[in-house]
């Protein structure tokens, strides 16, 4: 991991409770490029035995959000569009996100979610609001 992104890597993989609880991890963080992974076990399957769409979306959104944080100190999702292409089966699932555009206040990111056989499960784009100065916090009072 390159030094500029080591702090982000630790923040996400060690200190983020949602990612820890869901067992989602960042495998690679570099400028404009992120690979996230998730072991999609039986807990993440839907009624039909495939990976729940919400788990797939969550992985894609997270990968794009972390990719956005290689462009700005913090980011939140403004919009996300994900096309489900093939049903995901239990096993390791990856999301690879890349920067398409990083502007002053927004960024656009593309993502591909795939399985351990490199079969595409989903693909899409996310628009992120980029916090250049003040970082968001649910604890901030007006």
HUBEL-V606865 format. One record per residue. SS is DSSP state (H for helix, E for strand, - for the rest). Layout:
SS
SS
This chain:
-
-
H
H
H
H
H
H
H
H
H
H
H
-
-
-
H
H
H
H
H
H
-
E
E
E
E
E
E
E
-
-
E
E
E
E
E
E
E
E
-
H
H
H
E
-
-
-
-
-
E
-
H
H
H
H
H
H
H
H
H
H
H
H
H
H
H
H
-
-
-
-
-
E
E
E
E
E
E
E
E
E
E
E
-
-
-
-
-
-
E
E
E
E
E
E
E
E
E
E
E
E
-
-
-
E
E
E
E
E
E
E
E
E
E
-
-
-
-
E
E
E
E
E
E
E
E
E
E
E
E
-
-
-
-
-
-
-
-
-
-
-
